[in-house]
Amino acid sequence: MLQIQKIRDEKDAVIAGLEKKFFGEIELLDKLLALDEQKRGVQVKREEMQARLNKSSKEIGMLMKEGKRKEAEAKKNEVKNIKEEGLGELSNEFSRLEGEVKDILLQIPNVPHESVPKGKTEEDNEVVKTDEAPTLSDDALPHWELAKKYDLIDFELGVKIAGAGFPVYKNQGAKYQRALIQYFLDYNTDAGYQEMQLPLMVNEDSAYGTGQLPDKEGQMYHVGDDNFYLIPTAEVPITNIYRDEIIDPKELPIKLTGYTPCFRREAGSYGKDVRGLNRLHQFDKVEIMQLVKNDQSYDVLNEMVAHVETLIKNLGLPYRILRLCSGDTSFASALTFDFEVYSAAQKRWLEVSSVSNFETFQSNRMKIRTRNAEGKTELVHSLNGSSLALPRILACLLENNQTENGIAIPEVLQSYYGKKVIS
């Protein structure tokens, strides 16, 4: 959520950023600022009335000491009337205006960083770095056929149990999943991230905190009776750990990692892009998250990008890094780098990680603060990234490493998997 002070002080810059992001309701800013002006006016009146009440309370005490009980009782009635009528009415008006201001703020996306290229679709994303795409023999198999050949994943069984998009990993496939998860977690904790085991459902406040609500409400699974949401990413519970907290600056940066299954409705997805592991309703992912001082976040973003890049290199997968354009950057992000790995059998790039800086957008919603050198509270910056999402990583590992003798296991995974080849 954007800070109202930023919108007041930098209105033209905010409008330019939102237009760059193709936000179509710029007129909301004028309505927002008008409501905020009204709210601040009511707040002034409320504070003035409270000061009058405080003064009257002191006068009552003085009158009682002087034995002027009749005058004191009259003053008490006056105070009571002010509380019940004037102050109560102002408080209700303030609450109404505060709610309307918040409702509008929740509809406004983050302003993109100045380095974000302008564009509407993924075709406008900037390729920052790319490997040469490898080639396989003409008889190379896509991962869904390899999964069947080596009895690794049963897609039909998943349909029977739950529906399309819920694969069942079997035998060596399940073991490969476990090896990847363990390796990713060890890689992250070796880099100083603290491992967390997290809830798979969150409440409404948590979903609002990271920006999933109201923006992605239709993409999340909702447990209606209890008003819980199944998490679309570990980013949601792991960032909300510090909701409504003032963090000692000595504790920053905070670096957390966690493995969770993730659940996404993926409404509207269809066609060849959803075959096999390409797009699922339930999938496994290891996440990294940092909370940092606001003057350090872009250096930290570069560090996190380098962290994910090395992880993909260690797996021996061809990859490319994209700086997302303004129209493809998420609602909450100021700057996002996507990682894609090349699926040699499908002859296409598949996204496996997004690394984003949200600046104060999430921390303002969650009121995650620290103290500056003067001891005043200020919002921290939040960042997160996939390290890594498993389905497409596994798909590319299977496809790119297929040989006549089986599927080769990358060297860094062999100690976790216990074998060099799936045969």
SULURMO-V800769 format. One record per helix or strand of 2 or more residues. SS is the DSSP state (H for helix, E for strand). FROM is the first residue (numbers start at 1). TO is the last residue. If there is no record, write none. Layout:
ss: {SS:SS}
from: {FROM:FROM}
to: {TO:TO}
//
This chain:
ss: {H:H:H:H:H:E:H:E:H:E:H:E:E:H:H:E:E:H:E:H:E:H:E:H:E:E:E:H:E:E:E:H:E:E:H:E}
from: {4:11:27:69:122:126:143:153:155:168:171:194:201:204:217:222:228:235:246:249:254:272:282:297:319:335:348:361:369:377:381:390:402:406:411:421}
to: {9:20:65:105:124:130:149:154:161:169:190:195:202:209:219:223:230:240:247:251:263:274:292:314:323:343:359:366:371:379:389:400:403:408:417:422}
//
